[in-house]
């Protein structure tokens, strides 16, 4: 009898549809605004189909894999920094369940896949966003949207000068700073102190007027 119950559970699980996500990094209605930037020579938005976005996903933060069939090219011109891969299904995650996801990006000049580009270690060859959780959509609901995704830069190397970039969310007014090396803050452009945390860091709209810089500590 126990075997029959387990078989029934397995069959029911298999019958559930896969959860869906809208694979994009901008949505004006929700305030999602997470562009991707080059790190060198200038912090400029990633542009054009040479750069691809991909998705790493799983049922837990410690059990994620690259979903090879979920990719999207970055857009050109005034839409640089953004991609829109439409609605995608996440394998192994039933509809309405929590999925842990990470958006990645890579330069196909350095490799046909994310892992190949990452292996080269070349500057601006790859990058990845923050780990977030979403409740997947279903046939009866809208697809999940990675609204807590943060902007990020492609990889950089220690021998390059520090870089910093500011992104303002048009809906919430929050400011996100992307930077390499160490972020420092000053109120007078003379005395500087280190800011605790790693890139990216987001500050509220009512943040007091301060100056920030990316600094190499040697």
Secondary structure, 3 states (H helix, E strand, C coil): CHHHHHHHHHHHHHHCCEEEEEEECEECCCCEECCEECCCCCCCECCCCCEEEEEEEECCCCCEEEEEEEEEEECCHHHCCCEEEEEEEEEEEECCCEEEEEEEEEECCCCCCHHHHHHHCCCCCEEECCCEEEECECCCCCCEECCCCCCEECCCCCCCCCCEEEEECCCCCCEEEEECCEEEEECCCCCCEECCCCCCEEECCCCCCCEEEEECCC
